[in-house]
Amino acid sequence: MAVKLELDGVEKSFGDKRVLNGLDLRVGEHEVVCLIGPSGCGKSTILRCIDLLDPIDAGTIALDGVAIAGPSAGRVEANEVRRRIGIVFQSFNLFPHLNVLDNVTLGPRRAHGVDRAAAESRARELLARFGLGDKADDFPNKMSGGQNQRAAIVRALMVEPEILLLDEVTSALDPELVGEVLGVIRELSDQGLTMVLATHEMGFARDVATTVAFLDKGRVLEAGPPAQLFGDPAEERTRQFLRRVSEAGRL
């Protein structure tokens, strides 16, 4: 399997707090990699660094073997990278004063110069595909959390990204809405889209991921197929984390 995304020795600090500490990660083409671990272990920061929202302090991030962040990256056009890498946040980040259609077409039109008619045509196709065909003229405050999150996923898919990053996309949802969003992600996985997910949904990670990576103290402590990592983890820290998750009824 070809390596699509590669992080080597990535470090990131915010002030005196080191969040990523020499982190290594490989993501193969068409893989679904789920990042798990305790709060504060660096899951969200990894995704933000991959999408060039936060600069890294050391190490390299490469896409298809070409550095996009780090000393060897040279001059990188962030918007061009974001044509290839989409990101969905846990808090939706939809503009409240725009309807759904304008929310999902604004980025392609403004940042990438896509014609309005073409953008709206693709948007309506994607909205219909994900059960939002009748919501194009609605505003975010008139929709459920699950509908807003599906709209945010549509927005990320508008530029036909090669990789989709998802940052705890179910954590802000009521439990009854989680399933509909996970269903969308499962559909994208079945279609072969390369994805990296930061998630607390252990059951979903076990069912959908090709690789699960356990993070601790800013590093990938271990990674492997879900059956191996959940069934027979190599590291005691991983076993401890999974025991606590199981005792909380979330595994």
Backbone as CSV, one residue per row, in Angstrom:
resi,resn,N_x,N_y,N_z,CA_x,CA_y,CA_z,C_x,C_y,C_z
1,MET,0.844,-1.199,0.000,0.000,0.000,0.000,0.884,1.256,0.000
2,ALA,0.640,2.157,-0.938,1.430,3.377,-1.029,1.172,4.269,0.181
3,VAL,2.233,4.904,0.667,2.089,5.841,1.783,1.553,7.160,1.245
4,LYS,0.401,7.573,1.746,-0.227,8.816,1.308,0.235,10.004,2.146
5,LEU,0.332,9.784,3.443,0.655,10.855,4.384,1.662,10.322,5.383
6,GLU,2.703,11.111,5.652,3.758,10.647,6.542,4.199,11.780,7.465
7,LEU,4.221,11.491,8.764,4.714,12.434,9.757,5.954,11.828,10.394
8,ASP,7.046,12.577,10.378,8.312,12.104,10.932,8.826,13.087,11.973
9,GLY,8.935,12.617,13.216,9.541,13.422,14.275,8.880,14.761,14.504
10,VAL,7.558,14.822,14.363,6.863,16.110,14.449,6.778,16.579,15.902
11,GLU,7.160,17.822,16.105,7.077,18.447,17.422,6.264,19.729,17.328
12,LYS,5.479,19.973,18.387,4.676,21.195,18.438,4.462,21.584,19.896
13,SER,4.772,22.826,20.201,4.551,23.352,21.546,3.685,24.596,21.469
14,PHE,2.928,24.815,22.520,2.186,26.057,22.704,2.728,26.688,23.979
15,GLY,3.550,27.720,23.829,4.235,28.275,24.988,5.194,27.247,25.568
16,ASP,5.060,27.003,26.867,5.919,26.032,27.545,5.376,24.606,27.464
17,LYS,4.195,24.448,26.888,3.566,23.124,26.859,3.861,22.409,25.548
18,ARG,4.592,21.308,25.628,4.872,20.518,24.427,3.720,19.544,24.209
19,VAL,3.076,19.654,23.069,1.894,18.829,22.769,2.272,17.632,21.902
20,LEU,3.099,17.837,20.887,3.592,16.745,20.053,5.093,16.611,20.306
21,ASN,5.515,15.383,20.552,6.872,15.159,21.041,7.592,14.115,20.184
22,GLY,7.994,14.524,18.982,8.671,13.596,18.087,7.738,12.541,17.530
23,LEU,6.566,12.963,17.091,5.520,12.025,16.673,5.774,11.494,15.263
24,ASP,5.620,10.179,15.093,5.715,9.506,13.799,4.373,8.850,13.468
25,LEU,3.944,8.979,12.219,2.682,8.369,11.795,2.726,8.131,10.295
26,ARG,2.248,6.971,9.848,2.133,6.656,8.425,0.674,6.360,8.105
27,VAL,0.192,6.936,7.028,-1.180,6.702,6.572,-1.108,6.246,5.122
28,GLY,-1.549,5.020,4.853,-1.546,4.496,3.501,-2.749,4.981,2.708
29,GLU,-2.620,4.948,1.395,-3.743,5.346,0.533,-4.936,4.436,0.780
30,HIS,-6.118,5.040,0.929,-7.391,4.365,1.193,-7.488,3.824,2.624
31,GLU,-6.514,4.140,3.463,-6.590,3.708,4.855,-7.523,4.609,5.659
32,VAL,-8.068,4.054,6.740,-8.780,4.830,7.744,-8.006,4.650,9.046
33,VAL,-7.353,5.718,9.480,-6.541,5.675,10.700,-7.280,6.417,11.796
34,CYS,-7.568,5.718,12.888,-8.226,6.330,14.035,-7.196,6.617,15.119
35,LEU,-7.161,7.866,15.559,-6.274,8.287,16.635,-7.059,8.230,17.941
36,ILE,-6.589,7.463,18.901,-7.244,7.367,20.202,-6.234,7.708,21.281
37,GLY,-6.753,7.991,22.468,-5.871,8.303,23.580,-6.540,9.281,24.522
38,PRO,-5.940,9.533,25.679,-6.540,10.427,26.670,-6.601,11.864,26.173
39,SER,-7.464,12.653,26.785,-7.543,14.071,26.449,-6.178,14.725,26.668
40,GLY,-5.799,15.595,25.729,-4.529,16.289,25.850,-3.338,15.557,25.272
41,CYS,-3.596,14.394,24.622,-2.464,13.617,24.098,-1.987,14.107,22.738
42,GLY,-2.721,15.038,22.124,-2.263,15.628,20.867,-3.063,15.272,19.631
43,LYS,-4.197,14.580,19.790,-4.961,14.125,18.616,-5.402,15.293,17.736
44,SER,-6.039,16.291,18.319,-6.533,17.419,17.528,-5.390,18.229,16.943
45,THR,-4.311,18.375,17.689,-3.168,19.146,17.207,-2.553,18.504,15.968
46,ILE,-2.497,17.173,15.950,-1.981,16.488,14.758,-2.784,16.889,13.519
47,LEU,-4.095,16.858,13.631,-4.937,17.166,12.475,-4.748,18.613,12.034
48,ARG,-4.666,19.516,12.976,-4.484,20.932,12.635,-3.127,21.166,11.965
49,CYS,-2.119,20.445,12.409,-0.794,20.579,11.785,-0.798,20.003,10.368
50,ILE,-1.469,18.872,10.173,-1.543,18.277,8.833,-2.224,19.236,7.860
51,ASP,-3.268,19.926,8.329,-4.004,20.854,7.463,-3.355,22.236,7.404
52,LEU,-2.177,22.364,7.996,-1.394,23.600,7.990,-2.082,24.746,8.708
53,LEU,-2.959,24.429,9.642,-3.580,25.459,10.470,-2.651,25.873,11.599
54,ASP,-1.828,24.942,12.076,-0.808,25.235,13.076,0.550,24.838,12.518
55,PRO,1.556,25.723,12.565,2.892,25.360,12.087,3.571,24.406,13.060
56,ILE,4.366,23.496,12.543,5.107,22.586,13.410,6.438,23.228,13.789
57,ASP,6.991,22.787,14.922,8.262,23.329,15.406,9.457,22.537,14.888
58,ALA,9.248,21.253,14.628,10.330,20.398,14.129,9.714,19.180,13.471
59,GLY,10.523,18.471,12.679,10.029,17.293,11.979,9.529,17.637,10.593
60,THR,8.848,16.675,9.976,8.368,16.837,8.602,6.997,16.194,8.442
61,ILE,6.143,16.846,7.674,4.881,16.256,7.234,4.937,16.198,5.710
62,ALA,4.720,15.013,5.152,4.810,14.845,3.700,3.518,14.255,3.154
63,LEU,3.117,14.736,1.998,1.941,14.254,1.281,2.416,13.673,-0.041
64,ASP,2.159,12.391,-0.261,2.654,11.697,-1.455,4.164,11.878,-1.620
65,GLY,4.879,11.841,-0.485,6.329,11.916,-0.522,6.921,13.303,-0.660
66,VAL,6.066,14.326,-0.742,6.538,15.710,-0.881,6.250,16.455,0.420
67,ALA,7.276,17.062,0.999,7.116,17.761,2.273,6.179,18.953,2.118
68,ILE,5.202,19.047,3.026,4.299,20.198,3.055,4.488,21.021,4.320
69,ALA,5.239,20.494,5.295,5.542,21.229,6.527,6.880,20.741,7.048
70,GLY,7.657,21.674,7.597,8.971,21.328,8.109,10.065,22.013,7.313
71,PRO,11.320,21.866,7.747,12.447,22.564,7.125,12.629,22.277,5.635
72,SER,12.274,21.078,5.200,12.482,20.716,3.793,11.294,21.052,2.901
73,ALA,10.263,21.678,3.485,9.033,21.930,2.716,9.183,23.089,1.747
74,GLY,10.069,24.035,2.058,10.172,25.204,1.195,8.910,26.053,1.285
75,ARG,8.602,26.745,0.228,7.422,27.615,0.204,6.205,26.796,-0.220
76,VAL,5.227,26.698,0.662,4.037,25.884,0.409,2.810,26.783,0.361
77,GLU,1.978,26.613,-0.650,0.723,27.348,-0.761,-0.353,26.582,0.006
78,ALA,-0.745,27.107,1.156,-1.658,26.390,2.048,-2.978,26.045,1.369
79,ASN,-3.526,26.963,0.577,-4.811,26.687,-0.062,-4.722,25.530,-1.051
80,GLU,-3.563,25.383,-1.693,-3.391,24.260,-2.608,-3.358,22.941,-1.839
81,VAL,-2.707,22.944,-0.684,-2.698,21.743,0.159,-4.113,21.421,0.617
82,ARG,-4.869,22.454,0.976,-6.229,22.230,1.492,-7.210,21.819,0.403
83,ARG,-6.821,21.966,-0.858,-7.614,21.365,-1.939,-7.528,19.843,-1.847
84,ARG,-6.430,19.361,-1.296,-6.176,17.919,-1.257,-6.503,17.313,0.107
85,ILE,-6.583,18.149,1.125,-6.841,17.665,2.483,-7.999,18.459,3.073
86,GLY,-9.116,17.783,3.346,-10.253,18.436,3.969,-10.267,18.161,5.464
87,ILE,-10.864,19.065,6.235,-10.927,18.875,7.683,-12.327,19.228,8.181
88,VAL,-12.802,18.439,9.144,-14.108,18.662,9.779,-13.867,18.764,11.279
89,PHE,-14.391,19.833,11.887,-14.176,20.091,13.306,-15.347,19.601,14.145
90,GLN,-15.102,19.426,15.440,-16.157,18.931,16.318,-17.276,19.943,16.508
91,SER,-16.986,21.243,16.351,-17.991,22.270,16.620,-18.653,22.800,15.346
92,PHE,-18.588,22.039,14.264,-19.218,22.353,12.970,-18.548,23.540,12.258
93,ASN,-18.452,24.699,12.979,-17.869,25.923,12.404,-18.616,26.397,11.165
94,LEU,-19.934,26.207,11.140,-20.746,26.783,10.065,-21.037,28.245,10.392
95,PHE,-21.128,29.081,9.354,-21.459,30.488,9.574,-22.952,30.617,9.862
96,PRO,-23.329,31.174,11.019,-24.751,31.215,11.386,-25.591,32.110,10.491
97,HIS,-24.959,33.103,9.835,-25.718,34.044,9.012,-25.874,33.578,7.571
98,LEU,-25.315,32.406,7.233,-25.438,31.858,5.886,-26.266,30.591,5.901
99,ASN,-27.032,30.364,4.847,-27.769,29.110,4.770,-26.799,27.971,4.418
100,VAL,-27.317,26.770,4.421,-26.460,25.603,4.213,-25.766,25.658,2.858
101,LEU,-26.492,26.002,1.823,-25.900,26.036,0.478,-24.736,27.023,0.422
102,ASP,-24.927,28.209,0.999,-23.848,29.195,0.985,-22.687,28.750,1.872
103,ASN,-22.985,28.112,2.993,-21.923,27.614,3.870,-21.008,26.636,3.142
104,VAL,-21.600,25.719,2.402,-20.768,24.654,1.805,-20.124,25.078,0.487
105,THR,-20.615,26.164,-0.123,-20.018,26.616,-1.390,-19.066,27.794,-1.214
106,LEU,-19.068,28.429,-0.063,-18.260,29.637,0.122,-16.771,29.359,-0.089
107,GLY,-16.248,28.308,0.544,-14.827,27.994,0.424,-14.389,27.730,-1.008
108,PRO,-15.048,26.813,-1.721,-14.657,26.561,-3.112,-14.734,27.811,-3.991
109,ARG,-15.733,28.663,-3.748,-15.878,29.859,-4.584,-14.823,30.910,-4.259
110,ARG,-14.615,31.160,-2.970,-13.717,32.247,-2.563,-12.249,31.827,-2.609
111,ALA,-11.944,30.641,-2.067,-10.543,30.222,-1.955,-10.014,29.555,-3.219
112,HIS,-10.906,28.892,-3.965,-10.436,28.094,-5.096,-10.991,28.550,-6.440
113,GLY,-11.797,29.614,-6.437,-12.250,30.194,-7.694,-13.239,29.351,-8.471
114,VAL,-13.979,28.477,-7.794,-14.968,27.648,-8.484,-16.184,28.494,-8.839
115,ASP,-16.668,28.335,-10.043,-17.858,29.054,-10.498,-19.052,28.746,-9.602
116,ARG,-19.879,29.774,-9.311,-21.005,29.590,-8.403,-21.947,28.483,-8.866
117,ALA,-22.285,28.468,-10.128,-23.217,27.465,-10.633,-22.649,26.061,-10.462
118,ALA,-21.373,25.882,-10.757,-20.735,24.571,-10.605,-20.669,24.170,-9.143
119,ALA,-20.330,25.134,-8.269,-20.247,24.845,-6.842,-21.612,24.455,-6.284
120,GLU,-22.638,25.182,-6.685,-23.972,24.882,-6.165,-24.491,23.552,-6.690
121,SER,-24.172,23.230,-7.934,-24.586,21.941,-8.493,-23.970,20.783,-7.710
122,ARG,-22.664,20.880,-7.443,-22.004,19.822,-6.667,-22.534,19.783,-5.238
123,ALA,-22.763,20.956,-4.646,-23.261,21.014,-3.278,-24.611,20.333,-3.158
124,ARG,-25.515,20.603,-4.089,-26.849,19.993,-4.018,-26.766,18.475,-4.192
125,GLU,-25.837,18.031,-5.019,-25.647,16.595,-5.203,-25.165,15.943,-3.902
126,LEU,-24.196,16.570,-3.241,-23.678,16.012,-1.997,-24.692,16.109,-0.859
127,LEU,-25.392,17.216,-0.786,-26.415,17.366,0.262,-27.483,16.292,0.126
128,ALA,-27.903,16.032,-1.103,-28.897,14.981,-1.320,-28.339,13.614,-0.935
129,ARG,-27.087,13.382,-1.265,-26.451,12.093,-0.967,-26.421,11.803,0.524
130,PHE,-26.278,12.871,1.321,-26.178,12.680,2.764,-27.439,13.111,3.510
131,GLY,-28.561,13.044,2.807,-29.848,13.246,3.462,-30.182,14.673,3.810
132,LEU,-29.562,15.624,3.121,-29.804,17.041,3.407,-30.319,17.780,2.178
133,GLY,-30.880,17.044,1.246,-31.339,17.658,0.013,-32.380,18.735,0.206
134,ASP,-33.168,18.623,1.262,-34.222,19.611,1.511,-33.776,20.695,2.490
135,LYS,-32.479,20.739,2.824,-31.978,21.690,3.831,-31.106,22.785,3.231
136,ALA,-30.991,22.844,1.924,-30.058,23.785,1.290,-30.336,25.234,1.684
137,ASP,-31.607,25.595,1.871,-31.958,26.979,2.193,-32.109,27.223,3.685
138,ASP,-31.900,26.191,4.496,-32.031,26.344,5.943,-30.767,26.948,6.545
139,PHE,-30.951,27.586,7.697,-29.818,28.138,8.438,-29.421,27.175,9.554
140,PRO,-28.155,27.208,9.981,-27.690,26.232,10.976,-28.538,26.155,12.237
141,ASN,-29.062,27.280,12.705,-29.821,27.247,13.961,-31.190,26.590,13.810
142,LYS,-31.563,26.260,12.586,-32.831,25.576,12.346,-32.643,24.073,12.166
143,MET,-31.404,23.609,12.291,-31.126,22.195,12.060,-30.587,21.543,13.330
144,SER,-30.672,20.228,13.373,-30.134,19.481,14.504,-28.617,19.447,14.443
145,GLY,-27.997,19.043,15.554,-26.546,18.913,15.573,-26.053,17.920,14.553
146,GLY,-26.767,16.816,14.400,-26.362,15.814,13.417,-26.436,16.345,12.003
147,GLN,-27.466,17.132,11.711,-27.591,17.721,10.382,-26.482,18.742,10.133
148,ASN,-26.169,19.542,11.145,-25.079,20.505,11.012,-23.746,19.802,10.768
149,GLN,-23.524,18.688,11.467,-22.255,17.989,11.282,-22.180,17.352,9.903
150,ARG,-23.299,16.826,9.418,-23.315,16.290,8.053,-23.057,17.402,7.038
151,ALA,-23.607,18.595,7.285,-23.351,19.728,6.396,-21.862,20.100,6.421
152,ALA,-21.236,20.021,7.596,-19.811,20.325,7.704,-18.974,19.301,6.928
153,ILE,-19.396,18.050,6.944,-18.695,17.019,6.172,-18.862,17.286,4.675
154,VAL,-20.070,17.659,4.268,-20.295,18.015,2.859,-19.380,19.159,2.457
155,ARG,-19.276,20.162,3.314,-18.399,21.306,3.005,-16.961,20.839,2.756
156,ALA,-16.476,19.916,3.591,-15.107,19.413,3.427,-14.950,18.599,2.151
157,LEU,-16.030,17.944,1.702,-15.967,17.103,0.509,-16.117,17.896,-0.793
158,MET,-16.468,19.162,-0.678,-16.753,19.963,-1.870,-15.564,20.044,-2.826
159,VAL,-14.344,20.031,-2.296,-13.173,20.151,-3.164,-12.600,18.784,-3.529
160,GLU,-13.373,17.731,-3.272,-12.958,16.360,-3.585,-11.567,16.052,-3.017
161,PRO,-11.428,16.154,-1.696,-10.113,15.956,-1.085,-9.616,14.521,-1.233
162,GLU,-8.295,14.395,-1.248,-7.682,13.069,-1.271,-7.636,12.455,0.129
163,ILE,-7.619,13.317,1.144,-7.604,12.888,2.543,-8.629,13.714,3.299
164,LEU,-9.381,13.071,4.178,-10.330,13.772,5.037,-9.909,13.591,6.486
165,LEU,-9.763,14.716,7.196,-9.430,14.716,8.606,-10.695,15.021,9.402
166,LEU,-10.950,14.241,10.451,-12.158,14.436,11.258,-11.760,14.520,12.728
167,ASP,-12.087,15.646,13.341,-11.655,15.922,14.706,-12.819,15.782,15.683
168,GLU,-12.929,14.604,16.296,-13.954,14.368,17.323,-15.327,14.845,16.842
169,VAL,-15.718,14.420,15.656,-16.898,15.002,15.017,-18.212,14.609,15.682
170,THR,-18.187,13.665,16.619,-19.429,13.294,17.309,-19.476,13.791,18.751
171,SER,-18.411,14.425,19.229,-18.343,14.744,20.657,-19.319,15.832,21.082
172,ALA,-19.743,16.686,20.141,-20.670,17.759,20.480,-22.128,17.372,20.232
173,LEU,-22.373,16.112,19.891,-23.715,15.679,19.517,-24.413,14.941,20.656
174,ASP,-25.738,15.043,20.667,-26.524,14.188,21.555,-26.330,12.743,21.129
175,PRO,-26.366,11.798,22.074,-26.123,10.390,21.731,-26.987,9.865,20.589
176,GLU,-28.237,10.322,20.495,-29.121,9.792,19.453,-28.748,10.287,18.062
177,LEU,-27.900,11.326,17.984,-27.492,11.864,16.690,-26.153,11.318,16.223
178,VAL,-25.433,10.644,17.120,-24.106,10.152,16.788,-24.154,9.167,15.620
179,GLY,-25.153,8.283,15.652,-25.246,7.222,14.653,-25.342,7.738,13.234
180,GLU,-26.074,8.832,13.011,-26.254,9.312,11.643,-24.949,9.877,11.089
181,VAL,-24.147,10.498,11.941,-22.858,11.024,11.478,-21.870,9.888,11.236
182,LEU,-21.853,8.913,12.142,-20.969,7.763,11.951,-21.341,6.990,10.691
183,GLY,-22.631,6.995,10.353,-23.063,6.329,9.127,-22.472,6.983,7.893
184,VAL,-22.386,8.318,7.894,-21.775,9.035,6.778,-20.296,8.672,6.663
185,ILE,-19.612,8.628,7.804,-18.179,8.304,7.789,-17.970,6.872,7.303
186,ARG,-18.824,5.975,7.732,-18.708,4.580,7.294,-18.904,4.483,5.780
187,GLU,-19.835,5.251,5.236,-20.055,5.250,3.782,-18.818,5.743,3.041
188,LEU,-18.206,6.804,3.548,-16.996,7.329,2.920,-15.857,6.321,2.995
189,SER,-15.780,5.613,4.121,-14.764,4.570,4.267,-14.974,3.464,3.251
190,ASP,-16.221,3.057,3.079,-16.529,1.992,2.125,-16.164,2.383,0.699
191,GLN,-16.172,3.688,0.419,-15.850,4.175,-0.922,-14.345,4.387,-1.119
192,GLY,-13.548,4.128,-0.073,-12.098,4.164,-0.222,-11.435,5.494,0.043
193,LEU,-12.159,6.450,0.636,-11.547,7.735,0.940,-10.538,7.559,2.079
194,THR,-9.343,8.094,1.911,-8.338,8.071,2.967,-8.770,9.025,4.073
195,MET,-8.794,8.543,5.316,-9.254,9.371,6.429,-8.366,9.197,7.644
196,VAL,-8.234,10.282,8.406,-7.597,10.254,9.718,-8.589,10.861,10.698
197,LEU,-8.970,10.091,11.701,-9.994,10.506,12.650,-9.433,10.542,14.055
198,ALA,-9.650,11.654,14.744,-9.440,11.694,16.186,-10.791,11.372,16.813
199,THR,-10.853,10.345,17.648,-12.158,9.911,18.129,-12.101,9.314,19.527
200,HIS,-13.225,9.458,20.232,-13.442,8.755,21.501,-14.394,7.581,21.307
201,GLU,-14.880,7.388,20.079,-15.834,6.315,19.801,-15.067,5.028,19.520
202,MET,-14.773,4.280,20.585,-13.915,3.101,20.454,-14.570,2.001,19.612
203,GLY,-15.864,1.818,19.787,-16.556,0.797,19.007,-16.512,1.107,17.526
204,PHE,-16.674,2.364,17.198,-16.620,2.776,15.801,-15.210,2.587,15.244
205,ALA,-14.199,2.969,16.032,-12.809,2.783,15.598,-12.530,1.307,15.334
206,ARG,-13.042,0.457,16.177,-12.814,-0.984,16.024,-13.479,-1.507,14.751
207,ASP,-14.648,-0.946,14.411,-15.402,-1.436,13.257,-14.899,-0.889,11.921
208,VAL,-14.422,0.350,11.898,-14.169,1.044,10.636,-12.685,1.189,10.316
209,ALA,-11.846,1.366,11.334,-10.433,1.673,11.087,-9.703,0.504,10.442
210,THR,-8.744,0.833,9.589,-7.771,-0.163,9.150,-6.593,-0.186,10.117
211,THR,-6.307,0.992,10.716,-5.243,1.115,11.716,-5.738,1.987,12.856
212,VAL,-5.450,1.567,14.075,-5.734,2.378,15.259,-4.391,2.764,15.872
213,ALA,-4.217,4.062,16.124,-2.978,4.559,16.724,-3.291,5.116,18.105
214,PHE,-2.620,4.575,19.116,-2.800,5.051,20.486,-1.736,6.088,20.802
215,LEU,-2.184,7.290,21.196,-1.280,8.387,21.508,-1.153,8.567,23.014
216,ASP,0.053,8.868,23.434,0.298,9.172,24.844,1.475,10.141,24.917
217,LYS,1.262,11.253,25.607,2.308,12.262,25.812,2.909,12.742,24.494
218,GLY,2.036,12.953,23.513,2.480,13.565,22.265,3.174,12.655,21.292
219,ARG,3.098,11.332,21.528,3.700,10.373,20.611,2.712,9.259,20.300
220,VAL,2.916,8.588,19.160,2.189,7.356,18.887,2.912,6.252,19.648
221,LEU,2.292,5.784,20.716,2.929,4.754,21.545,2.894,3.407,20.847
222,GLU,1.753,3.097,20.210,1.675,1.896,19.382,0.532,2.041,18.398
223,ALA,0.640,1.317,17.302,-0.386,1.350,16.259,-0.479,-0.017,15.621
224,GLY,-1.686,-0.358,15.176,-1.877,-1.635,14.520,-3.319,-1.831,14.120
225,PRO,-3.649,-2.967,13.524,-5.033,-3.260,13.172,-5.907,-3.250,14.418
226,PRO,-7.186,-2.886,14.289,-8.055,-2.818,15.464,-8.080,-4.094,16.293
227,ALA,-8.137,-5.254,15.650,-8.205,-6.511,16.400,-6.980,-6.688,17.276
228,GLN,-5.818,-6.293,16.756,-4.588,-6.436,17.542,-4.524,-5.403,18.660
229,LEU,-4.793,-4.135,18.327,-4.616,-3.102,19.340,-5.653,-3.203,20.453
230,PHE,-6.896,-3.503,20.089,-7.918,-3.624,21.125,-7.868,-4.981,21.821
231,GLY,-7.445,-6.013,21.090,-7.471,-7.360,21.655,-6.218,-7.756,22.393
232,ASP,-5.050,-7.290,21.916,-3.793,-7.700,22.531,-2.748,-6.593,22.402
233,PRO,-2.987,-5.441,23.053,-2.038,-4.333,22.932,-0.688,-4.693,23.543
234,ALA,0.360,-4.144,22.944,1.713,-4.480,23.386,2.141,-3.681,24.601
235,GLU,1.630,-2.460,24.750,2.103,-1.555,25.793,1.177,-1.534,27.003
236,GLU,1.765,-1.513,28.184,0.968,-1.472,29.411,0.124,-0.203,29.485
237,ARG,0.654,0.931,28.990,-0.118,2.173,29.021,-1.363,2.050,28.145
238,THR,-1.259,1.383,27.025,-2.427,1.153,26.167,-3.432,0.270,26.877
239,ARG,-2.959,-0.787,27.506,-3.857,-1.686,28.235,-4.584,-0.945,29.351
240,GLN,-3.865,-0.082,30.053,-4.468,0.702,31.129,-5.566,1.614,30.593
241,PHE,-5.284,2.285,29.480,-6.278,3.179,28.875,-7.523,2.409,28.458
242,LEU,-7.336,1.270,27.803,-8.475,0.498,27.321,-9.280,-0.096,28.476
243,ARG,-8.610,-0.450,29.562,-9.356,-0.933,30.743,-10.276,0.139,31.266
244,ARG,-9.766,1.365,31.337,-10.592,2.470,31.840,-11.739,2.778,30.907
245,VAL,-11.472,2.710,29.611,-12.545,2.925,28.638,-13.609,1.844,28.769
246,SER,-13.171,0.588,28.939,-14.109,-0.524,29.091,-14.927,-0.396,30.368
247,GLU,-14.284,0.013,31.449,-15.009,0.184,32.715,-16.049,1.292,32.629
248,ALA,-15.800,2.262,31.741,-16.767,3.358,31.539,-17.862,2.971,30.571
249,GLY,-17.815,1.739,30.055,-18.834,1.246,29.134,-18.738,1.807,27.734
250,ARG,-17.528,2.201,27.319,-17.380,2.837,26.010,-16.546,2.005,25.054
251,LEU,-16.396,0.716,25.348,-15.644,-0.148,24.460,-16.455,-1.399,24.139
